[in-house]
Each structure stands twice: as structure tokens, then as C-alpha cells.
């Protein structure tokens, strides 16, 4: 199957950006990784063997690129810029939206405190809605390992979130 890079960016760009952000926790760095991932995809598109889905392949490239960035000396010296936004409550709907956003933030932060092996499985299965088989392919682990890590990750997450929500 022939893939067009523009179509791939449109279809999977948000997944790449979200995955990169989940690792580096900085919007601007995630955008840099996004660009680097699609340069790699473009350069290696001819070598894609279609053994796994294209999304799985792209997410695997994203995970590896983000991990490489985190291992680099540059990332050890750079302090990420933080974005601050004031929340203004003008109605009950605004209050509910802010409450939901806070709950989602607590869940995201808690997921990010899990050991990497469990965090990766949760991100693939729930964040990217990937199947167990696609997750196994993206992470280069057996299906059974995905299932057991997923069960352990859910239990760890449940324990950590008790009393926080």
C-alpha cells in the first residue's frame, strides 16, 4: 500500500503530538519531536513492511524518538517552559468543565508516575485506543506481556488514585 506523508500527518499527527507530550511534558519539545518523527517516517516510508499497522509503526517511532530525546544531554540541561492559564468561572457549566479538567489532570499526572513499562501500555491501549496486538507490536513485547502489564497498571493506578478523586 502506498502512503502519502500529508495524509499520514493529518490522520496520525495528533497521536504523535500527544504521545510525545506524554513523554517530554513540554508543548514545544513535543512539537519538535512531532517534526522529527514525520521526517523519519518520510525517509523510511519505503522500508515500511506493513507487518503491523501504519499507526503502530508511527507510534513506535514516536516513542523511540521521545526516549532518545529524554536520554540526550540536551534534555538534561533544558528547563521546559510552562504555560499558565487563568480559569474564570462564570457559570455552573464552567465550574463542571474546570472540575472535569482537574480530574483529568490528576489522572494524567498519576499515569505519568507509573513505571515506564506500565505507563507505555496504558498510553497505547487507552490513549491511542490500540488493540493488545498493536500495542505488543509497537512496544516489541508479547501479547501476554501487554495483558499482564495492563492489569498491573490498572491496579497501580486504582491504588494511587484512591482518595485523590
N, C-alpha and C positions, 0 to 999 in steps of 0.2 A: 504494500500500500504506500502511496506517495503522500507525504505530509508537507503542508505549506507552513512556514515558520510564523507567518502572520496569524493564521488560523490557530496554531498551537498557542501563541501568546494570548489570543482572545479567549480560548477555551480554558487554558490552564494557568494563565497569568496570576489570577487571584490566589490559586492554590499555592503557587510558588512563593508569592509575596507573604502569604500567611505562614507558610512553613518556615521561611527564612526568618520572619519576625519572631516566631515561637522560639527559635534558637538564639538569635542575637539580641532580641528585646530592644531594638532601636530601629525606628522607621527608615532613617536614611541609609543605614547599613543594609537593612533588608532590601531596599531599592537597588543598592549596588550589587548585592548578591543576585537579585532578580535579573539584572542585566547580564551578569557573568554566566548565570545558568543558561539563558537563552542564546548567548554566544556559543557556549559549549554544545547546546542542543543543535544549533545551526551547523556547527563544524562537524558534528558526529552523526547527523541525521542519516547519512548514507550507511553508517555502520549499525544502525538500529535493526535488530534481528526479528523484532515482533514476537519474541518468545513470551514476553509479558506485555501488558497493555502499555500504550504510549504514555498515559498518565503515570503509571507506576515507574516507568523509566525516568520521566522528568522529575518526579518527586525524589527518586533515589539520587539523581544528580544534585538536586537542591539540598538534600540532607548532607551529602558529601561536601558540597561547596560551603555550606554553613559551618560544618565541623572543621573544615580546613581553615576557615576564617578564624574561628574561635581558638584554634591551635597556634595561629600565627602570632609572631611577636608584636605586630602592629595592634592587634585587638587587645593585647595585654596592657598597652600604653594609652589607648584612647578611651576617654570617658564619654559615654553616649549622651547626646543632647536629649533632654526630657521636654515633652510638650505638656503645658499646663492649660487647663480649660476650666473656666468657672461654670458651675452649674447653677442655673436660675430656675427656681420652681415658681410657676405661675398658675398651675392647675393640678388637680388630682392626677391627671394623666402624666404630667411631667414628673410628679413625685414617684409614680409607679415605674416610669421609664428609668429614672435615676436609681431606684431600688433594684430593678432588674439588672441594670448595668453594673451596679456594685456587686450583686450576687455573681454575675458572670465573671467579673474581675477577680473575685475571691477564688472561684473555681479555676480560672486560668492560672492564677498565681500558685495555687495549690498543685495543679498538674505539673507546673514547671519545677516544683520542689522534689518531684518523684525522681528516682534514679533514671538515668538516661534510657535504659532498656525498656522500662515500663512507660516512660513518657512518650517514646517514639511509637510504640504500639498504639497507645491511646490517640495520639495525634493522627496516625494513619487511619485507624478504624472510625473514630468519631468525628474528627476534624475534617478529614478528606473523604469520609464515607467510603473507604476502600474495603473490599472483601478481605477475609482472612488470607486467601490465596494471594491476592495482590499485595497485601501487607508483607507477607512472607517473602515474596519476590523482591519487593522494594528494599526490605531490610536484610536480605540474604540469609534468612533463617527458615527452619522447617515450619509447616503449618501448625504442628503441635506446640511448638515453642511460642508461636503467636498466641494461641489459645490459652496456654498456661500463664504467659506474661499478662495477657489481658485480664484474666481472672484475678491475678495477684494485684495488678494495677488498680482494678475496681475496688478491691478490698482495702488497699492502702489509701486510696482516695476517700473512700467512705469513712475510714478511721480518722483521717486528717481533717475532714470537713465537719465531723460531729461537733456540734456546739458553735460552729462558725457561721452557719446559715440559719 
